[in-house]
Amino acid sequence: MTLLKLITATILTMALLSTTLIGQKPNGGNSDLAQKIARFAPTTLTADTSKLTPKDRQALDKIIAAAKLLDPLFLRQVWSGNDALEKKLLADKSAAGRERLHYFYINDGPWSRLDNNEPFVEGVPHEKPANANYYPDDMSKDEFNSWVQGLSETDKQKATGFFYLIRRGPDRKLTIVPYSEAYKEYLGPAAALLREAAALTTNVTLKDFLNKRAAAFASDDYYESDVAWMDLDSPIDVTIGPYETYEDELFSYKAAFESYVTLRDDAETAKLAKFSGHLQELENNLPIDPRYRNPKLGAASPIRVVNEVFGSGEGNSGVQTAAFNLPNDERVVKEKGSKRVMLKNVQDAKFNKTLIPISKVVLDPAEQSALAFDSFFTHILCHELMHGLGPHNIMVGGQETTVRKQLKELYSSIEEAKADMTGLWALQYMIDHGIIDKSMERTLYTTYLASMFRSVRFGITEAHGRGVAMQFNYLTDEGAIKFNEAKGTFSVDHAKIKAGVTKLTRDLLTLEAEGSYDKAKAILDKFAVIRPPMQQALDKLKDVPVDIEPMFPLAK
C-alpha cells in the first residue's frame, strides 16, 4: 500500500466512525444528552443507482470516498481544540461517552447548535469561538482590521478572501496561510480520489469538473472549477469544496468545506426549469429604488432537483441543508449566474417528520388544512433563486465593494431573511401574473408560517434561525401574523400578509444595497428575539423532532 493510500485509508476510517453512531438508541448514559440526540430523527437518504452506467457507478464510490475526507477537515475548521477533544471522546467507551461522541459528531464540536451553542462537554470554552479556527484564538477584530490596512492590495484580497487562514508567525505577527497548505493531509488524498473518479466517468462535464476541482485543492484558485460546476450536466451531481461562510462568525469571510453527493431527478428538474426564465423580470420589479436593480443578470441560472446519497463537512453538520445556491464567488455569479440545487429527499423527510407535526401544535385548527408540500418545496426553490437577485456588488463611499464585506458577521442572517421574504414576494408576483396557478396562494403563507417555527428551533445563533425570528416578529408587528392567546395558536391575516412581506422585502434589499451595517444591526437587534408567545409554542414542541439525522447506505 502506498503512503498516500495508507493516509487516505486511515482518515476514511476515522470519518466512518462518526456514521456508525447514527440512529443508535442511547443505552444508559446522560438522559439530558439522550433527549438532545432524539431531536434528530434518524432518516435513510438514498436514491436509485440502477440507471447509472457501470463506470459511473464506480465513479460514485470514488466521489463518496473523497467526500468522507471533508468530515475531519471541517471538524478542524470549527475549533482549534476539536482534534484533541475527538481523541479524548473516542477513548471513552462508556455509554455516556458514546452519547457525547455521537452528539459531538452531530454538531461537529462540543457546542449544541440547537441550544444557542451551549457547551455539552466539560472543559471547553463556555462560548463557541466566533473566530472558529480560521483566525488565531486570541486575535481581535481590531487587530485584524489594523493589520489588513498595512497589506498590499493582493494580500488584502487573500486576508479577507474565502480560502486563506490567518495564523501567527514566530514573531507573533499575523500571517496568511492558504487552505492548500493548511489542509494538505485531507485535500491531497481527496484530489487523488476525484481524479480516479474522473478517469472512470463517461460524462464529459463531470470529468471536467472533478479534474478542475482536484486541481483547485492544490492551487486555492476555485474559479475554473466553479465555472465547470455551473456547466455540470450529469446524472451524478456533486458539490464538493469550500463554500459557505456561516462558521466564520467574526467576519463571515472564510469558507467551510462541505460536500453533497447527489443523483439528479430529471422529471422534477424539468418541472421547475420554467422559473429560470423569469429571473430578469423579477429583478426588474423588485420593490426597491430602481437604481438598485440589476439591469442585466448573469447567464440563466440552472435549477437541479436531486436526491442526496452522501453529505459531509458543513453539508452534514447540525441541521441538514434542504437546498443551496452556489457558488458564492461574485465573479462567477456575475458572469455565469448561480446554480440552485434542491435536495428533494431531504425536503420530503423534513416536511413529513417535522413540519406536519409542528403544524398540528402551532397553527389554528382552521389553518391546518392549508399545509402543502408543493408550497414548502417551491418556496425553498424561490429562496435559493432570490439569493442571486438583488444587490451583490455595490458602491459605498465611492468604493466598489460587496454586501458580504459591508455587513460582515451580520451578512448571513440578513441574506437568509432577504431570500425568504423575497422568495414569498416573487411567488406572489408569479401568482398574480399567471405564471403559477392561483391555488398556491391559499397554502403559501400558512405553510411558511409553520415552517418559521421549524427554522427558529434551529436556534437564533444560527443564521437561518436568527433571520426567521426577525421576520416573524416584524410581520407580527405589521399585523400579518395573529396570535390566539386563548388557544396559544397562530394564523395568517391574509388581508395584511402581502403588504407586510413587500415592506420587509424592501427594507432588507435597501439596507443591502446601501451596505448599511448599522441598519442591519438595528433590525436584528429589534426583531431577532424569541418573544413570549413564540416561546410558549416552542415549549409545546419538545416531543417533535427538530430535524433529521441522515443515514447513507450507499456510503457503507
Buried (B, 14 or more C-beta within 10 A) or exposed (E): EEEEEEBBEEBBEBBEBBBEBBBEEBEEBBEEBBEBBBBBBBBEBBBEBEEBEEBBBBBBBBBBBBBBBBBBBBBBBBBBBBEEBBEBBBEEEEBBBBBBBBBBBBBBBBBBBBBBBBBBBEEBEEEBBBBBBBBBEEBEBEBBEEBBEEBEEEBEEBBBBBBBBBBBEEEEEBBBBBBBEBBBBBBBBBBBBBBBBBBBBBBEBBBBBBBBBBBBBBBBEBBBBBBBBBEBEBBBBBBBBBBBBBBBBBBBBBBBBBBBBBBBBEEBBEEBEEBBEBBBEBBEBBBBEEEBBBEEBBEEBBBBBBBBBBBBBBBBBBBBBBBBBBBBBBEBBBBBBBBBBBBBBBBBBBBBBBBBBBBEBBBBEEBBEBBBBEBBBBBBBBBBBBBBBBBBEBEBEEEEEBBBBBBBBBBBBBBBBBBBBBBBBBBBBBBEEEBBEEEBBBBBBBBBBBBBBBBBBBBBBBBBBBBBBBBBBBBBEBEBBEBEEEEBBBBBBEEBBBEBBBBBBBBBBBBBBBBBBEBBBEBBEEBBBBEEBBEEBBEEBEEBBBBBBBBBEBBE
